[in-house]
Amino acid sequence: MEQVLLERDQFRELVFERDRNKCVICGAPGQDAHHITERRLFPDGGYYLDNGATLCGPCHWKAETTELSVSEILHSIGVTHRVLPPHLYPDQDYDKWGNPILANGRRLRGELFDDENVSKALSSSLHLFDTRVKYPRTYHLPFSPGVSSDDRVMESYTDLEGFEVVVTEKLDGENTSWYNNAYHARSVDSETSVWQHRVKAMWAARAHEIPPNYRICGENVYAQHSIPYSNLLSYFYVFGVWSGLTCLSWADTLEWAELLELPVVPILYSGLWNEEAVMELALGLDRNKQEGLVVRRTDPIHIRSWSTQVGKWVRQDHVQTTHHWKHQQIIPNKLIGE
């Protein structure tokens, strides 16, 4: 069912009307039209009827602190499909503030975690949080032909225009994050597999050089996916370095890659954002050997701004294997000289 965006006052009025002016949890007189998922996570404010619930003062505080779960509130108003911002994943569980919840009940730090007011609200729940962070969703550039039904597309270049950007090749591998005490692929709770052993050994040799609260993000290209590589500099290419919830500048990324003796993903362009130049680069890629490209601003990027300051172009039908590569025979890519 398509959700209708409401005005703020209309949202409050209709939420109270639906809930008969009573707290949906305890039945006391309603005081607040609570946003089940925080409105600041939505580009449009999130004023949707199914994202609201009438709560009394005490229950509203429990919802803000997440003592009262999202699922409890949804059940109380009879909503089975949660309204989510477009950049969050429908198959992922989140708390009120957009922090991902793992199957074991632990939570990951979401984009509002370092907000002062959110930190206060979550003060009694901080023991539940993991230090790991799930890599954010990267939106497609509007002219990207490889958009699937689960993908999202940038609506404009407002946050790119007039800014220095770097365009890099999008390698066909597995998104991987290194910390000083942890290693994971895009799925934070995924199990380590055979195709990760070489890159995990590389991480183990460098983990002591990674500061607390930092993570090195890159592409694990050990195993062939859709594109075979025969002249790799390494099985791991860096494409981002993060401190907390901020991706460091491209200059800092280069410094960290050099310090750790790792290559960065191939650079295709560096300079002021130029849509025509990026389109020309994309059209000039060898579709049989290159999956796509990624453009990002060169200055630091907070995770909240990721969807508007980072974009990708991916070739059409970029997944060309019949079965998911993880379920195929593992064929290692080749390093230069092998």
N, C-alpha and C positions, 0 to 999 in steps of 0.2 A: 504494500500500500504506500503510495507516494505521500510524503510528509509535506505539510503546508507551513511555510515560514510565517510566523505571527509577529505583530508588533509587541513591544515589551508589555504594555498595559493589557493588551488583548491576551497575551500569554497568561498573565496572572489571573485575569478574569475567567478564562476558559478552563484553566487547571482547577481553580476553586469550584467552578460550576460542575465540572465532571465529578469531582470528589466530594461534592455536597458540603463544601466548607469544613470538612473534618479531616483530621490527620489520618492518612491512609494506613498508618502503622498502629496507632493506639486509640484512635477515635476521638481524641480531644479536639477542641476547636482549632481550626487551622490558622496558622500565623504566616507561613511562608510558602511561596510557589517555588519549590526547590528545583534547581537544574540537576537532573540525575547524572548527566555528564557535563562537566564544567563548560560554561558558555564560552570562555576564552579559548578553548580548543577549537572552536568552530570559526571558520572565516566569516560566517554570516551571523554569529551571535548565538546560534543554537536554540532560538525560541520556537521550538516545535512542541506541540501538545504532548506527544509521547515521550518527550524529554523532560517533562515536568511532573511533580507530585506535590500534593498539599501536605505539609508537615507542621506539627506544633513546634514550639521553641526547643524543647529538649530533644525531640527526635530529629529536628533539623541539625542540631549540633552533632548528634551521633552520625548523621549522614555526611556532614562536612569532615569529620575526623575519620570517616570510613569504618567506624565501629558498626554502623548500619550499612550493610553491603548493597551494591547496586542491584544484585539479583533479588534481594529481599524487597526492595522498593518496586522494581518492575513487576514482581509477582503480586504485590499488593494492589497495583492498578490494572492488572490483567494484560500487561504488554509482554509479548513474547519475543519481539525483535527490537533490540536496543537501537536507538538513533545514535549514530557515531559520526564524527567529523570525517571528511573524505580521505584524509591521510592516514587514518587508523585502520587496522585490519579487522574485518568482521569475524574471522576465525580466532581472534585473540581476545582473551578476557582482560578487562581493564577496571581499575577502581574509578571512583568519581573524578579524580584529577588526571586521568589518562595514563597512570602508571600500569604497565603490563603486569598481570598476575600469572605466575607459573603454575603448573599442575600440582606442585608440592605446597602451594600456598605462599611461597616467597614472591616478592615483587621486585621489578626492575625500575630504575629511575626514569620517569617520563619527562616530557619537555617542560613541565611546570614545577618539577621537583625542587629546583633551586629558587623558586619564588618565595619571598619572605613570608607572605601570608599562608601559602601552601605548607611551607615548612612548619609553621606554628600549628596548623591544623593536624599535621601528621606526626607531631612530636611524640605521641604515645604509641605510634606504629613504626617508628624508625627501625626497630629491631627486626622487622619483617623484610627489610630491603636488602637486596643483593647489590654489590658494587658494580656489577656488569650492566651494560647498556645495549639494548637492541639497536642495530643500525637503522636509521630512519628510511622511510620510503622515498625514493627519488622519482620525481614526476618526469614524464616525457615532455620533450619540447613539442610544440604544436604540430611541427612538420615531421615528427617521427612516425615511420610506417609500421613499427613493430608493436603498436599498442594492442594489448589484449583486454578482455572484458574486466579483468581485475586491476588493470593499471589506471593511473591518474595522469592527467595532462595539465601542464601549466596554462593558466588562463591569459597571462600577459608577461611581458618582459620588464615590467616596471622596476623590479628590484635588480635588474641587470643593466639597464640602459644607463650609460654614463660611467660605468664602473669597469675597472680592470678585471679581466677574467682569464682563466687558463682552460684550454680545451685539451682533454687527454683521451687516449684510446680506451674504450671499454673492453677489457679483456674477457674472454670466455672461460671463467673459472668459478671458484666458490668464495663469496664474501667472507672474510675471516678477520677476527679481532684478537689482538694480543694485549695482555695486561702483565703486570709484574708477577701476578699470582694466578692467572687464569687464561684460558684459550677457548674460543668458541667460534662456530660458523654463524651465519645470520640468525639461525634458530639457537638461542642462547642455551636451551636445555637439550640440544641434540647430542647424541653419543659420538665419541671419536671413532672414525672409521679408517680403513686401510689407506685410502687416498689422502688422508691427512697426516700420515706418519712422518713424511719427509719435512713438511712445513712445520709440524709440531716440534720436530727436533731442532729446526732453525730457531723457533721461538725459545725453546728451553736454553739454548746457548746465549740468548740475548735478554732473557726476562729480567735479569738483575740490573740491566741498564735502563729499564722502563720505570719512571717515577710512579709513586702511588697516585691514583686517580687519573692516570694517563692511559691511553690505549692507542695502539698502532693498528690501523685498519688497512687491509689490502686484499689482493686477489691471489688465492691459492690456485695455481695453474698446473699442478702436478699431473692430474688426470685429464685425458681428452674428454671434452664434452661434445659440442657440435663442430668445433674448429680444432684441428690438430696443429700444434706448434712444434717447429723443428729447430728454432734458433733462439731459445730463451736465455736471458742473462741469469735468471734465477727461477725457482719455483714459486717465489713470493714477490709480488710487486706492491709497493706502498701507494695508496691513493689518498690517505688522510691520517692525520694525527689529532687526537682529541685530548683535551684537558677538561674533565668533568663533562658538561653538556655543550661545550664549545669546540668546534673543529678549528684548529689553529690555521693561521694564514698559510698560503702556499709556500712562501719563503721559509717559514718555520718547518713546514712539512719536508722541504728539500734538505734542510739542515739535519733533521732527525733521521731521515733516510741515509744520509751520508754518515752520520754518527754510528748508525747500526749496520753500516755496510750493506745496504739493500738498495735495489733499483726502485725508482718510481715508475708508474705507468707511463708509456710513451706520450710525450707532449706534442700536440699537433698544432697548437696556436696559443699565443700569449699576447694580450693587448686589450684595448677597449672593446667592450661588447659590440659585435657587428653581426647582425642576423644573417646578412647576405654572405659574409665570409664563412660563418659556421655552416650554413646550408651548402655552400660550395665544398667545404671539407667533407660533409656527410655524403654528398653525391659522389665524391671522388674516392670513397673508401672501396677497397676490394671486398665485395660481399662474401667471397669464398674464404677469405683469410682474416677479415676484421668484423667483429660483431657490431660495433657502434662507437659512439663517443659520448663523453660526459663534459659538461661545461659547469664551472663553478666560479664564483667571485674569489679573487685572490686574498681578500681580507678575511679575518676570522668570522666564522658563521655559527651562530647559536642554533641549536637543534630546532627551536621554534620557527626559525626563518628558512629552514632547509627546503621546503617545498617551493619557495619563490626565488631562492638564490642559487639553486643547483638544479640542473636539468640534464636529461639524456636523450640521445637519438639512437634507436636500435633498428637494425635491418629487419625487413619483413620476414616472417617465418624464421626468426633467429634460432629457435630450437628445432633443429633438423634431424634429431635422432628419433627413432621410432618409440623407444622406451626412455624413461628418465635415465640420465647417465649414471646415476648411483646404482642402478640395477643391472648395468651392463658389465661385461668384462672390463677390468681396469687396464687401460692402455696408457702408459706414462707418456707425457710430452717429452721432447728432447731439448736439452741444453745445447748451447753453441759448442761445436766441436765434438759432439757425441755421434 
